[in-house]
Amino acid sequence: MKKFKKIILAMTGASGQIYGIRLLEMLRDLDSEIHLIVSKPAVLTMSVETDKTEDYLRRLADYYYSPSDIGAAIASGSFKHDGMVIAPCTINTASSIAYGIADNLIARAADVALKERRKLILLVRETPLHQGHLSTLLKLSQMGAIVMPPVPAFYAKPKTVDDLVNHTVYRVLDMLGFDVEYERWKGLILKDKEID
Ligand SMILES: Cc1cc2nc3c(=O)[nH]c(=O)nc-3n(C[C@H](O)[C@H](O)[C@H](O)COP(=O)(O)O)c2cc1C
């Protein structure tokens, strides 16, 4: 049976591994075909931040690649997919993509997504940002990437960290074109006297 959407998900070594993990879990629930690449620093950061293991991620993915597997199908523009997400995305990986340094499968698949005009969503996590970071992110945006730092929104009145994480992940799924239900901003209900 054909899966709903084919998605490439990469996780790199920035803080916020939970974003990649949650996205993977939700993509699994949405019955998509998941092509997963996890950098070595991501595995390290995941061990610091969560109780999840690389094995757990591997089990949820349909295809699991090493970042050194530069000959994988997803390294080619002839591999058609519905979008690539890097969550979380380091400055290191964002910089490689911005300057076309495609020496690992994550940067190569992202480079290919851009050249083939496919969707590339980058949950870049670093703070504060110096001018070099900012110009890299501007360059990525100008090249067609969606630069989406995982900055939480508070209007949905989150009560838990999970609420915050899920809201951002739902926004990513929205961007990938999935039909998902979550707490959307419905506009302010103003009292009569406040309208004019
Ligand atoms: C616990 C931990 C947290 C880190 N957090 C960040 C971060 O938020 N943003 C970032 O750009 N790099 C962060 N780093 C550094 C990256 O992991 C490092 O630059 C690494 O070389 C990135 O490689 P990758 O892009 O292949 O995953 C962190 C490293 C560790 C160990």
The ligand as a Tripos MOL2 file, in Angstrom:
@<TRIPOS>MOLECULE
LIG
   31    33     1     0     0
SMALL
NO_CHARGES

@<TRIPOS>ATOM
      1 C1         24.7260   18.8460   24.6990 C.3       1 LIG1
      2 C2         25.0600   19.5880   23.4420 C.ar      1 LIG1
      3 C3         24.2430   20.6100   23.0120 C.ar      1 LIG1
      4 C4         24.5170   21.3180   21.8440 C.ar      1 LIG1
      5 N1         23.6570   22.3010   21.4400 N.ar      1 LIG1
      6 C5         23.8630   22.9290   20.2620 C.ar      1 LIG1
      7 C6         22.9070   23.8640   19.7900 C.ar      1 LIG1
      8 O1         21.8750   24.1320   20.4140 O.2       1 LIG1
      9 N2         23.1250   24.4260   18.5770 N.ar      1 LIG1
     10 C7         24.2140   24.1300   17.8130 C.ar      1 LIG1
     11 O2         24.3270   24.6940   16.7100 O.2       1 LIG1
     12 N3         25.1500   23.2530   18.2550 N.ar      1 LIG1
     13 C8         25.0050   22.6310   19.4540 C.ar      1 LIG1
     14 N4         25.9210   21.7070   19.8950 N.ar      1 LIG1
     15 C9         27.1610   21.5080   19.1290 C.3       1 LIG1
     16 C10        26.9930   20.5340   17.9460 C.3       1 LIG1
     17 O3         26.5770   19.2720   18.3900 O.3       1 LIG1
     18 C11        28.3550   20.4490   17.2040 C.3       1 LIG1
     19 O4         28.6330   21.6660   16.5490 O.3       1 LIG1
     20 C12        28.4010   19.3060   16.2170 C.3       1 LIG1
     21 O5         29.6650   19.2770   15.5910 O.3       1 LIG1
     22 C13        27.3210   19.4350   15.1480 C.3       1 LIG1
     23 O6         27.4460   18.3860   14.2270 O.3       1 LIG1
     24 P1         26.2180   17.9990   13.3000 P.3       1 LIG1
     25 O7         25.7450   19.2450   12.6360 O.co2     1 LIG1
     26 O8         26.8140   17.0210   12.3200 O.co2     1 LIG1
     27 O9         25.2060   17.3210   14.1560 O.co2     1 LIG1
     28 C14        25.6680   20.9990   21.0770 C.ar      1 LIG1
     29 C15        26.5040   19.9620   21.5160 C.ar      1 LIG1
     30 C16        26.2170   19.2700   22.6800 C.ar      1 LIG1
     31 C17        27.1130   18.1420   23.1140 C.3       1 LIG1
@<TRIPOS>BOND
     1     1     2 1
     2     2     3 ar
     3     2    30 ar
     4     3     4 ar
     5     4     5 ar
     6     4    28 ar
     7     5     6 ar
     8     6     7 ar
     9     6    13 1
    10     7     8 2
    11     7     9 ar
    12     9    10 ar
    13    10    11 2
    14    10    12 ar
    15    12    13 ar
    16    13    14 ar
    17    14    15 1
    18    14    28 ar
    19    15    16 1
    20    16    17 1
    21    16    18 1
    22    18    19 1
    23    18    20 1
    24    20    21 1
    25    20    22 1
    26    22    23 1
    27    23    24 1
    28    24    25 2
    29    24    26 1
    30    24    27 1
    31    28    29 ar
    32    29    30 ar
    33    30    31 1
@<TRIPOS>SUBSTRUCTURE
     1 LIG1         1 GROUP 0 **** ****
